[in-house]
Amino acid sequence: MSSKYTDEFRREIVSLRKSGKSVVELCRTYNLGKNTVTDWVNQSEGLSKARPKVVISKEQQELKVLKAKLKDLESRQEILQCAVSTLLKKKS
């Protein structure tokens, strides 16, 4: 994926920000979004807004799937119980 801005331009914006220019001023002058400037500065400082990827074992994955299936089955059981109850009331 090609970036809209060159690395050189990004470095220049980061440099200007670190030299004291406000994010708002940079955004107005260069027609940039606040998040764009903030992200570039954070990236230059080794900060990232992305959360680290959590690795889960096969057993944990299987447990997650089984819990979802159990929740679905419990929901279906509740629906069936309500239906049976309604049918029995109509018979009486």
N, C-alpha and C positions, 0 to 999 in steps of 0.2 A: 504494500500500500504506500503510495507516494504521499509525502507530507506537503502541506500547503506552504510551509515555511522552511527555509534552509537552516541548517545547524548554526551557521554563522549568525543569522538573524536572531535565532533563539539565544545564542551566547551574548549577543549585544544587548538584548532586552534584559537578560539576567544581570549582566554587568551594570546596566543603568539602574536597575532596581537595587542592587547591592551598594551602589554609590549614593543612594538616598532618594532617588525618584520614587514617587508614590505609585502604587498599582493603578490608581484611578488616572493619574497623569499619563502613565504609559498606555493605558487602554484608550484614552482619548486621542493621544498623539498618533498612535500606530493602528488605531481601529482594531483593537484586540479585546477579547473577553477577559473578564477578571479571573475566571478559573484557568484560562490558558496561561496567563502570566504567572499565577500562583503555582500551577503545576510545573512549569518550566523552572521556577526558582527552587521548588521542593526537589525536583529531579536533580538539579545541579548540586544540591546539598545531600544527595543520597537518600532523600525521603521519598516515599511512595504512598499514594492513597490506596493502592491495591492491597488487599489483605493477602497474607501468605497462604498458599494452597495447603490445605490440610489433607494428609494422606491417611486414608482409613483402610483397615484390613478387609479381606474378603468376608470374614466373619461379621464385622461391623456392618458391611454393606448388606449382607444377607439378613442380619437382624433388623436393619432399617426397612427392608422390603417386607419382611414378615410382620413387622409392627403395622405397616400400612395395610397389608392384607387383613390382619386381625381387626383393625379399625373399620375397614370396609364391611367385613362379615358381621361385626357387631351392629353396625348401622342397618344392614339388611335384615338381621334378626329382629331388631326393634320394629322395623317397618312391618314385617310379617306378623309379629305379635299384635301390633295395633290392628292390622287387617283382620286377623282371627277374632280378636275381641269385638270388633265392629260387626263382623258377620254373626257371631254368637248372640249379640244383643238384638240384631234384626230378627233372628229366628225365634227369640223368646216372645 
